Amino acid sequence: MREQTAELVLPLPADFNRDAFLDFHRRDVQAVAEKVDAGMLVKAFIWQQVPTLLTVAFHEPGQARITLQCDAEAPSASVSLDAFARHLLGLDQPTQEFEAQTGRHPLVGAMVRTQAGLRVPQSASPFEALSWAIIGQQISVAAPFPFADVLYSAWAAGTVTAFTATPMPRMLPTRTRKH
């Protein structure tokens, strides 16, 4: 049975683009490690060395509800959850300063103004970001997803509900590939 380990509600700035955030996480077409549905991201990842299910729900206007659940021993909830959630949502990115500096530029100003509030998508961990970057540079846009599914399934760090957590780098050389 899943145990709720932590929950946090973050207010979102008026210019936060929830659809851009959710679109970034729609990359896992087969929903092996993450799934976007009805204004919500559900994602498996490693939180404090424990396979954890992350839910980011945008059901209330102007806020994001972040929930962490795990099937094993409950990780300690700490102030780092707030920092992690703000990072994942891109809330600490200096978008207003960037827009102020570049918005008047003769070549890119108009483009920046039409994308006000746009944040650079973030992954749950540096290793996940690097994995997707490498996988994403394969032959085509559709080609990397079966490879990612093999990576997640073969060297699974753990499962939470129906999702598989991205393996940590130190796990790859020590784990035997599952068939």
N, CA, C and O of each residue as an XYZ file, in Angstrom:
716
protein
N       0.842     -1.183      0.000
C       0.000      0.000      0.000
C       0.885      1.244      0.000
O       1.871      1.301      0.736
N       0.545      2.234     -0.814
C       1.321      3.476     -0.866
C       1.102      4.281      0.404
O       0.005      4.323      0.962
N       2.148      4.900      0.829
C       2.095      5.758      1.998
C       2.394      7.173      1.554
O       3.434      7.420      0.945
N       1.511      8.100      1.844
C       1.781      9.491      1.486
C       2.907      9.995      2.355
O       2.847      9.900      3.581
N       3.924     10.527      1.729
C       5.089     10.963      2.481
C       5.159     12.473      2.635
O       5.685     12.971      3.631
N       4.648     13.186      1.686
C       4.720     14.648      1.779
C       3.760     15.270      0.784
O       3.478     14.698     -0.269
N       3.260     16.453      1.132
C       2.403     17.207      0.223
C       2.699     18.681      0.417
O       2.961     19.151      1.524
N       2.649     19.388     -0.695
C       2.988     20.806     -0.691
C       2.108     21.496     -1.731
O       1.887     20.957     -2.815
N       1.614     22.671     -1.408
C       0.881     23.489     -2.376
C       1.699     24.750     -2.610
O       2.010     25.492     -1.678
N       2.043     24.976     -3.878
C       2.825     26.158     -4.244
C       1.964     27.125     -5.046
O       1.286     26.709     -5.986
N       1.980     28.405     -4.694
C       1.317     29.393     -5.549
C       2.138     29.575     -6.820
O       3.368     29.530     -6.789
N       1.452     29.780     -7.927
C       2.121     29.960     -9.217
C       1.997     31.407     -9.665
O       0.974     32.049     -9.422
N       3.031     31.925    -10.317
C       2.914     33.285    -10.849
C       1.841     33.334    -11.944
O       1.533     32.326    -12.579
N       1.295     34.503    -12.143
C       0.221     34.668    -13.127
C       0.642     34.230    -14.527
O      -0.187     33.761    -15.306
N       1.933     34.382    -14.853
C       2.383     34.034    -16.203
C       2.905     32.592    -16.312
O       3.491     32.233    -17.334
N       2.707     31.768    -15.288
C       3.174     30.378    -15.355
C       2.396     29.639    -16.434
O       1.167     29.695    -16.465
N       3.109     28.944    -17.319
C       2.484     28.230    -18.424
C       2.420     26.739    -18.089
O       3.350     25.985    -18.372
N       1.325     26.338    -17.492
C       1.162     24.952    -17.061
C       1.190     24.002    -18.254
O       1.710     22.893    -18.139
N       0.643     24.412    -19.393
C       0.635     23.542    -20.572
C       2.051     23.277    -21.080
O       2.348     22.164    -21.516
N       2.928     24.282    -21.032
C       4.320     24.073    -21.450
C       5.005     23.086    -20.508
O       5.756     22.222    -20.960
N       4.754     23.205    -19.207
C       5.322     22.265    -18.239
C       4.833     20.840    -18.527
O       5.630     19.903    -18.578
N       3.545     20.691    -18.710
C       2.988     19.357    -18.957
C       3.443     18.801    -20.306
O       3.697     17.602    -20.419
N       3.550     19.646    -21.328
C       4.029     19.184    -22.638
C       5.436     18.603    -22.548
O       5.732     17.590    -23.182
N       6.298     19.233    -21.769
C       7.658     18.717    -21.592
C       7.625     17.290    -21.048
O       8.434     16.456    -21.453
N       6.717     17.010    -20.153
C       6.652     15.691    -19.525
C       5.798     14.686    -20.310
O       5.631     13.547    -19.873
N       5.266     15.089    -21.445
C       4.533     14.147    -22.298
C       5.478     13.321    -23.172
O       5.016     12.568    -24.030
N       6.772     13.447    -22.974
C       7.768     12.777    -23.817
C       7.731     11.261    -23.670
O       8.144     10.555    -24.590
N       7.256     10.744    -22.555
C       7.220      9.303    -22.310
C       5.886      8.767    -22.828
O       4.936      8.589    -22.066
N       5.832      8.515    -24.129
C       4.583      8.153    -24.806
C       3.965      6.878    -24.235
O       2.743      6.765    -24.147
N       4.807      5.922    -23.849
C       4.290      4.658    -23.316
C       4.045      4.718    -21.809
O       3.640      3.722    -21.210
N       4.283      5.861    -21.200
C       4.024      6.082    -19.772
C       4.718      5.051    -18.883
O       4.115      4.514    -17.953
N       5.984      4.781    -19.175
C       6.764      3.855    -18.347
C       7.194      4.550    -17.053
O       7.083      3.971    -15.973
N       7.681      5.780    -17.158
C       8.190      6.486    -15.985
C       7.362      7.701    -15.605
O       7.425      8.165    -14.466
N       6.586      8.219    -16.548
C       5.779      9.402    -16.257
C       4.577      9.462    -17.186
O       4.590      8.932    -18.297
N       3.543     10.121    -16.694
C       2.317     10.234    -17.475
C       1.665     11.586    -17.179
O       1.598     12.028    -16.032
N       1.192     12.220    -18.235
C       0.462     13.473    -18.104
C      -0.980     13.200    -18.496
O      -1.264     12.634    -19.552
N      -1.888     13.619    -17.613
C      -3.305     13.385    -17.880
C      -4.135     14.387    -17.080
O      -3.901     14.574    -15.887
N      -5.077     15.013    -17.715
C      -6.053     15.887    -17.054
C      -5.410     16.926    -16.129
O      -5.784     17.046    -14.962
N      -4.445     17.671    -16.660
C      -3.834     18.724    -15.874
C      -2.968     18.238    -14.730
O      -2.841     18.907    -13.704
N      -2.366     17.053    -14.914
C      -1.592     16.473    -13.830
C      -0.438     15.644    -14.384
O      -0.587     14.943    -15.385
N       0.709     15.732    -13.724
C       1.862     14.891    -14.015
C       1.983     13.861    -12.901
O       1.941     14.200    -11.718
N       2.136     12.592    -13.294
C       2.426     11.513    -12.350
C       3.732     10.901    -12.824
O       3.847     10.516    -13.988
N       4.721     10.806    -11.935
C       6.071     10.453    -12.350
C       6.778      9.671    -11.256
O       6.683     10.014    -10.077
N       7.485      8.625    -11.648
C       8.333      7.886    -10.717
C       9.745      8.439    -10.791
O      10.250      8.732    -11.875
N      10.373      8.578     -9.650
C      11.768      9.016     -9.592
C      12.333      8.603     -8.240
O      11.612      8.089     -7.385
N      13.609      8.830     -8.057
C      14.256      8.484     -6.798
C      14.314      9.730     -5.912
O      14.915     10.736     -6.288
N      13.691      9.658     -4.744
C      13.700     10.755     -3.782
C      14.382     10.243     -2.519
O      13.886      9.319     -1.874
N      15.491     10.826     -2.173
C      16.245     10.434     -0.988
C      16.495      8.921     -0.964
O      16.294      8.256      0.051
N      16.940      8.402     -2.111
C      17.330      7.000     -2.304
C      16.153      6.023     -2.283
O      16.376      4.817     -2.173
N      14.916      6.494     -2.382
C      13.735      5.633     -2.346
C      12.906      5.866     -3.610
O      12.621      7.017     -3.941
N      12.507      4.797     -4.334
C      11.596      4.984     -5.469
C      10.310      5.660     -4.981
O       9.657      5.195     -4.046
N       9.974      6.755     -5.634
C       8.886      7.606     -5.148
C       7.988      8.022     -6.309
O       8.448      8.220     -7.434
N       6.720      8.146     -6.014
C       5.756      8.622     -7.000
C       5.490     10.099     -6.734
O       5.053     10.485     -5.649
N       5.761     10.909     -7.741
C       5.536     12.347     -7.671
C       4.263     12.667     -8.439
O       4.074     12.200     -9.561
N       3.406     13.451     -7.842
C       2.225     13.958     -8.539
C       2.264     15.476     -8.464
O       2.393     16.058     -7.387
N       2.150     16.105     -9.623
C       2.039     17.562     -9.695
C       0.682     17.833    -10.331
O       0.476     17.577    -11.518
N      -0.237     18.352     -9.527
C      -1.610     18.578    -10.002
C      -1.891     20.073    -10.096
O      -1.548     20.851     -9.206
N      -2.525     20.445    -11.203
C      -2.881     21.838    -11.449
C      -4.404     21.990    -11.470
O      -4.949     22.639    -12.362
N      -5.080     21.403    -10.509
C      -6.544     21.407    -10.514
C      -7.148     22.710     -9.979
O      -8.286     23.049    -10.302
N      -6.389     23.427     -9.170
C      -6.864     24.697     -8.632
C      -6.157     25.829     -9.366
O      -4.946     25.756     -9.572
N      -6.882     26.876     -9.767
C      -6.238     27.990    -10.475
C      -5.134     28.633     -9.625
O      -5.303     28.859     -8.427
N      -4.007     28.920    -10.275
C      -2.940     29.652     -9.623
C      -2.113     28.875     -8.614
O      -1.378     29.468     -7.825
N      -2.229     27.545     -8.634
C      -1.420     26.767     -7.693
C      -1.114     25.387     -8.236
O      -1.806     24.869     -9.111
N      -0.053     24.807     -7.688
C       0.330     23.433     -8.010
C       0.380     22.652     -6.703
O       0.984     23.099     -5.728
N      -0.255     21.490     -6.688
C      -0.220     20.606     -5.524
C       0.769     19.489     -5.825
O       0.579     18.714     -6.762
N       1.819     19.414     -5.027
C       2.872     18.417     -5.212
C       2.727     17.379     -4.111
O       2.691     17.711     -2.927
N       2.644     16.115     -4.518
C       2.512     15.016     -3.562
C       3.584     13.989     -3.848
O       3.816     13.631     -5.003
N       4.239     13.511     -2.802
C       5.203     12.421     -2.907
C       4.646     11.219     -2.161
O       4.195     11.333     -1.022
N       4.683     10.050     -2.828
C       4.251      8.800     -2.207
C       5.282      7.732     -2.501
O       5.929      7.755     -3.548
N       5.436      6.790     -1.571
C       6.382      5.714     -1.829
C       5.837      4.406     -1.287
O       4.970      4.399     -0.413
N       6.355      3.283     -1.817
C       5.937      1.955     -1.403
C       6.830      1.382     -0.308
O       6.492      0.368      0.303
N       7.959      2.021     -0.061
C       8.919      1.523      0.919
C       8.899      2.431      2.143
O       7.939      3.164      2.380
N       9.967      2.366      2.904
C      10.092      3.224      4.066
C       9.955      4.676      3.638
O      10.569      5.104      2.660
N       9.169      5.412      4.355
C       8.875      6.795      3.982
C      10.114      7.673      4.076
O      10.759      7.727      5.123
N      10.450      8.360      2.989
C      11.553      9.324      3.066
C      11.163     10.465      3.998
O       9.979     10.753      4.174
N      12.136     11.097      4.578
C      11.829     12.222      5.453
C      11.406     13.410      4.608
O      12.092     13.788      3.658
N      10.282     13.989      4.959
C       9.839     15.204      4.278
C      10.611     16.359      4.911
O      10.732     16.437      6.133
N      11.116     17.226      4.099
C      11.911     18.324      4.629
C      11.697     19.565      3.793
O      10.960     19.558      2.807
N      12.357     20.630      4.207
C      12.256     21.868      3.440
C      12.803     21.679      2.034
O      12.519     22.487      1.150
N      13.587     20.622      1.808
C      14.124     20.398      0.467
C      13.016     20.050     -0.530
O      13.216     20.206     -1.735
N      11.868     19.588     -0.067
C      10.746     19.334     -0.974
C      10.320     20.640     -1.642
O      10.058     20.664     -2.844
N      10.251     21.711     -0.879
C       9.893     23.009     -1.447
C      10.901     23.425     -2.515
O      10.511     23.868     -3.595
N      12.194     23.287     -2.220
C      13.239     23.656     -3.182
C      13.163     22.773     -4.421
O      13.299     23.266     -5.541
N      12.945     21.464     -4.229
C      12.830     20.546     -5.370
C      11.635     20.919     -6.242
O      11.759     20.988     -7.465
N      10.486     21.157     -5.628
C       9.277     21.481     -6.388
C       9.443     22.797     -7.146
O       9.040     22.899     -8.305
N      10.024     23.788     -6.512
C      10.259     25.076     -7.179
C      11.208     24.897     -8.366
O      11.007     25.499     -9.421
N      12.244     24.067     -8.190
C      13.173     23.784     -9.286
C      12.450     23.080    -10.432
O      12.562     23.495    -11.585
N      11.713     22.021    -10.118
C      11.025     21.239    -11.144
C      10.063     22.111    -11.953
O       9.964     21.962    -13.171
N       9.367     23.004    -11.289
C       8.409     23.885    -11.959
C       9.079     25.106    -12.600
O       8.431     25.862    -13.325
N      10.367     25.298    -12.335
C      11.080     26.445    -12.905
C      10.727     27.758    -12.240
O      10.899     28.818    -12.840
N      10.233     27.709    -11.006
C       9.768     28.927    -10.345
C      10.899     29.840     -9.885
O      10.674     31.024     -9.634
N      12.095     29.310     -9.773
C      13.221     30.138     -9.351
C      13.994     30.722    -10.530
O      14.994     31.414    -10.337
N      13.543     30.450    -11.728
C      14.225     30.999    -12.901
C      13.882     32.490    -13.020
O      12.720     32.869    -12.870
N      14.869     33.321    -13.286
C      14.646     34.775    -13.322
C      13.997     35.225    -14.636
O      14.601     35.968    -15.409
N      12.784     34.778    -14.876
C      12.119     35.073    -16.152
C      11.869     36.568    -16.343
O      12.032     37.086    -17.447
N      11.476     37.262    -15.278
C      11.185     38.689    -15.431
C      12.441     39.486    -15.773
O      12.395     40.402    -16.594
N      13.565     39.134    -15.142
C      14.816     39.826    -15.441
C      15.253     39.544    -16.875
O      15.707     40.441    -17.586
N      15.111     38.280    -17.290
C      15.469     37.907    -18.655
C      14.614     38.679    -19.658
O      15.124     39.231    -20.633
N      13.308     38.706    -19.404
C      12.403     39.409    -20.316
C      12.702     40.905    -20.359
O      12.616     41.526    -21.419
N      13.050     41.481    -19.219
C      13.371     42.911    -19.180
C      14.642     43.210    -19.973
O      14.730     44.235    -20.650
N      15.624     42.316    -19.889
C      16.898     42.536    -20.583
C      16.796     42.265    -22.078
O      17.422     42.965    -22.874
N      16.032     41.279    -22.466
C      15.993     40.885    -23.878
C      14.758     41.381    -24.619
O      14.740     41.398    -25.849
N      13.736     41.780    -23.888
C      12.483     42.189    -24.514
C      12.593     43.381    -25.435
O      11.763     43.563    -26.326
N      13.611     44.194    -25.227
C      13.810     45.383    -26.079
C      14.799     45.115    -27.213
O      15.070     46.000    -28.026
N      15.331     43.913    -27.267
C      16.334     43.594    -28.302
C      15.664     43.643    -29.676
O      14.555     43.132    -29.832
N      16.316     44.248    -30.678
C      15.688     44.399    -31.994
C      15.415     43.075    -32.724
O      14.495     43.005    -33.538
N      16.190     42.041    -32.448
C      15.989     40.774    -33.168
C      15.139     39.758    -32.402
O      14.302     39.082    -33.000
N      15.342     39.645    -31.108
C      14.622     38.606    -30.359
C      13.549     39.162    -29.427
O      12.799     38.392    -28.825
N      13.465     40.471    -29.301
C      12.515     41.087    -28.376
C      11.075     40.656    -28.589
O      10.382     40.323    -27.628
N      10.617     40.658    -29.826
C       9.219     40.286    -30.094
C       8.953     38.834    -29.710
O       7.905     38.518    -29.147
N       9.901     37.956    -30.013
C       9.725     36.541    -29.666
C       9.677     36.368    -28.146
O       8.845     35.618    -27.635
N      10.545     37.043    -27.437
C      10.568     36.945    -25.974
C       9.256     37.465    -25.396
O       8.707     36.865    -24.471
N       8.756     38.557    -25.924
C       7.500     39.115    -25.407
C       6.320     38.188    -25.636
O       5.413     38.142    -24.805
N       6.303     37.441    -26.748
C       5.182     36.517    -26.998
C       5.260     35.263    -26.138
O       4.275     34.535    -26.016
N       6.424     35.002    -25.540
C       6.600     33.822    -24.689
C       6.774     34.225    -23.222
O       7.457     33.526    -22.473
N       6.182     35.312    -22.811
C       6.351     35.810    -21.444
C       6.063     34.715    -20.420
O       5.073     33.991    -20.516
N       6.949     34.617    -19.449
C       6.773     33.628    -18.383
C       7.263     32.236    -18.711
O       7.206     31.344    -17.865
N       7.744     32.033    -19.927
C       8.214     30.702    -20.320
C       9.442     30.324    -19.509
O      10.379     31.108    -19.362
N       9.415     29.117    -18.992
C      10.519     28.622    -18.174
C      11.192     27.447    -18.868
O      10.561     26.727    -19.642
N      12.475     27.259    -18.588
C      13.216     26.130    -19.153
C      12.770     24.867    -18.416
O      12.857     24.810    -17.190
N      12.296     23.859    -19.141
C      11.839     22.631    -18.481
C      12.955     21.982    -17.661
O      14.121     21.986    -18.056
N      12.573     21.430    -16.520
C      13.530     20.799    -15.615
C      13.170     19.330    -15.426
O      12.003     18.944    -15.483
N      14.189     18.533    -15.202
C      14.003     17.114    -14.893
C      14.158     16.909    -13.396
O      14.600     17.804    -12.675
N      13.789     15.717    -12.937
C      13.850     15.421    -11.511
C      15.276     15.303    -10.993
O      15.527     15.536     -9.811
N      16.215     14.941    -11.871
C      17.610     14.797    -11.444
C      18.530     15.120    -12.623
O      18.105     15.064    -13.778
N      19.769     15.451    -12.337
C      20.718     15.689    -13.439
C      20.902     14.445    -14.312
O      21.039     14.561    -15.530
N      20.906     13.262    -13.702
C      21.072     12.042    -14.492
C      19.886     11.821    -15.434
O      20.073     11.408    -16.579
N      18.677     12.091    -14.962
C      17.506     11.973    -15.828
C      17.607     12.950    -16.996
O      17.323     12.584    -18.137
N      18.005     14.178    -16.723
C      18.148     15.176    -17.784
C      19.183     14.733    -18.809
O      18.955     14.833    -20.015
N      20.318     14.244    -18.327
C      21.366     13.777    -19.225
C      20.896     12.575    -20.038
O      21.167     12.493    -21.236
N      20.197     11.647    -19.400
C      19.678     10.468    -20.112
C      18.753     10.876    -21.242
O      18.885     10.392    -22.366
N      17.809     11.775    -20.943
C      16.879     12.223    -21.975
C      17.606     13.002    -23.069
O      17.250     12.892    -24.242
N      18.602     13.774    -22.706
C      19.355     14.533    -23.718
C      20.070     13.599    -24.678
O      20.045     13.809    -25.890
N      20.707     12.571    -24.140
C      21.414     11.613    -24.992
C      20.421     10.804    -25.817
O      20.587     10.652    -27.027
N      19.401     10.291    -25.166
C      18.396      9.489    -25.858
C      17.699     10.318    -26.938
O      17.412      9.819    -28.026
N      17.432     11.586    -26.628
C      16.726     12.463    -27.560
C      17.509     12.811    -28.807
O      16.934     13.308    -29.776
N      18.804     12.562    -28.804
C      19.608     12.856    -29.978
C      19.751     11.645    -30.891
O      20.586     11.639    -31.795
N      18.956     10.643    -30.659
C      19.002      9.460    -31.510
C      18.380      9.781    -32.870
O      18.121     10.946    -33.169
N      18.145      8.790    -33.671
C      17.781      8.920    -35.079
C      16.567      9.816    -35.341
O      16.608     10.642    -36.254
N      15.522      9.677    -34.587
C      14.316     10.474    -34.820
C      13.685     10.831    -33.482
O      14.126     10.369    -32.429
N      12.664     11.645    -33.538
C      11.981     12.030    -32.311
C      11.320     10.815    -31.657
O      11.306     10.722    -30.430
N      10.782      9.897    -32.430
C      10.106      8.724    -31.870
C      11.082      7.622    -31.455
O      10.752      6.809    -30.592
N      12.258      7.578    -32.046
C      13.200      6.488    -31.791
C      13.687      6.382    -30.351
O      13.860      5.260    -29.874
N      13.919      7.469    -29.632
C      14.505      7.315    -28.299
C      13.584      6.689    -27.262
O      14.067      6.141    -26.271
N      12.282      6.755    -27.460
C      11.372      6.301    -26.413
C      11.430      4.807    -26.158
O      11.411      4.402    -24.996
N      11.501      3.966    -27.179
C      11.696      2.537    -26.873
C      13.020      2.287    -26.147
O      13.093      1.417    -25.278
N      14.067      3.045    -26.498
C      15.346      2.900    -25.807
C      15.205      3.298    -24.338
O      15.711      2.604    -23.456
N      14.528      4.398    -24.077
C      14.302      4.825    -22.691
C      13.499      3.783    -21.938
O      13.784      3.502    -20.773
N      12.496      3.205    -22.591
C      11.695      2.166    -21.946
C      12.543      0.955    -21.586
O      12.367      0.366    -20.519
N      13.475      0.576    -22.481
C      14.381     -0.550    -22.202
C      15.286     -0.194    -21.024
O      15.493     -1.013    -20.128
N      15.827      1.036    -21.023
C      16.685      1.474    -19.932
C      15.932      1.403    -18.610
O      16.444      0.852    -17.635
N      14.735      1.949    -18.567
C      13.961      1.971    -17.326
C      13.546      0.573    -16.904
O      13.630      0.227    -15.726
N      13.103     -0.226    -17.850
C      12.623     -1.564    -17.522
C      13.754     -2.519    -17.164
O      13.622     -3.320    -16.238
N      14.866     -2.438    -17.893
C      15.959     -3.380    -17.684
C      16.750     -3.089    -16.410
O      17.192     -4.012    -15.727
N      16.925     -1.825    -16.096
C      17.704     -1.468    -14.916
C      16.842     -0.645    -13.969
O      17.280      0.392    -13.471
N      15.651     -1.090    -13.725
C      14.707     -0.344    -12.900
C      15.260     -0.096    -11.506
O      15.768     -1.003    -10.846
N      15.150      1.142    -11.081
C      15.582      1.509     -9.739
C      14.528      1.098     -8.721
O      14.811      1.019     -7.526
N      13.352      0.844     -9.178
C      12.233      0.478     -8.326
C      10.961      0.943     -8.970
O      10.972      1.817     -9.837
N       9.870      0.364     -8.549
C       8.594      0.770     -9.110
C       7.724      1.360     -8.014
O       7.804      0.985     -6.844
N       6.904      2.282     -8.434
C       5.948      2.912     -7.556
C       4.634      2.852     -8.308
O       4.474      3.497     -9.344
N       3.698      2.082     -7.789
C       2.441      1.846     -8.464
C       2.766      1.226     -9.822
O       3.407      0.176     -9.873
N       2.343      1.848    -10.921
C       2.569      1.265    -12.243
C       3.733      1.927    -12.978
O       3.934      1.662    -14.163
N       4.497      2.773    -12.310
C       5.569      3.506    -12.956
C       6.930      2.988    -12.503
O       7.071      2.443    -11.408
N       7.916      3.169    -13.356
C       9.281      2.730    -13.065
C      10.172      3.950    -12.885
O      10.165      4.859    -13.715
N      10.933      3.967    -11.807
C      11.814      5.101    -11.529
C      13.065      5.025    -12.389
O      13.592      3.940    -12.634
N      13.535      6.171    -12.843
C      14.780      6.258    -13.604
C      15.918      5.746    -12.731
O      16.031      6.155    -11.576
N      16.772      4.850    -13.260
C      17.884      4.366    -12.438
C      18.875      5.479    -12.130
O      19.039      6.421    -12.906
N      19.522      5.354    -10.998
C      20.580      6.287    -10.616
C      21.862      5.830    -11.318
O      22.004      4.635    -11.576
N      22.799      6.727    -11.637
C      24.007      6.341    -12.364
C      24.784      5.216    -11.684
O      25.307      4.326    -12.354
N      24.859      5.255    -10.359
C      25.628      4.232     -9.654
C      24.989      2.845     -9.743
O      25.646      1.848     -9.446
N      23.721      2.767    -10.145
C      23.018      1.487    -10.234
C      23.325      0.739    -11.525
O      23.263     -0.490    -11.556
N      23.655      1.463    -12.589
C      23.800      0.827    -13.892
C      24.911     -0.230    -13.938
O      24.656     -1.342    -14.400
N      26.108      0.065    -13.486
C      27.146     -0.962    -13.597
C      26.975     -2.120    -12.609
O      27.570     -3.182    -12.794
N      26.166     -1.922    -11.562
C      26.030     -2.955    -10.535
C      24.812     -3.828    -10.717
O      24.691     -4.861    -10.058
N      23.924     -3.446    -11.580
C      22.692     -4.210    -11.762
C      22.791     -5.127    -12.961
O      23.409     -4.794    -13.972
N      22.176     -6.277    -12.832
C      22.067     -7.200    -13.956
C      20.812     -6.801    -14.718
O      19.767     -6.538    -14.123
N      20.925     -6.762    -16.013
C      19.793     -6.373    -16.849
C      18.660     -7.375    -16.669
O      18.872     -8.585    -16.757
N      17.455     -6.868    -16.417
C      16.275     -7.722    -16.309
C      15.775     -8.024    -17.706
O      15.831     -7.157    -18.578
N      15.295     -9.212    -17.937
C      14.825     -9.582    -19.301
C      13.333     -9.587    -19.383
O      12.774     -9.872    -20.442
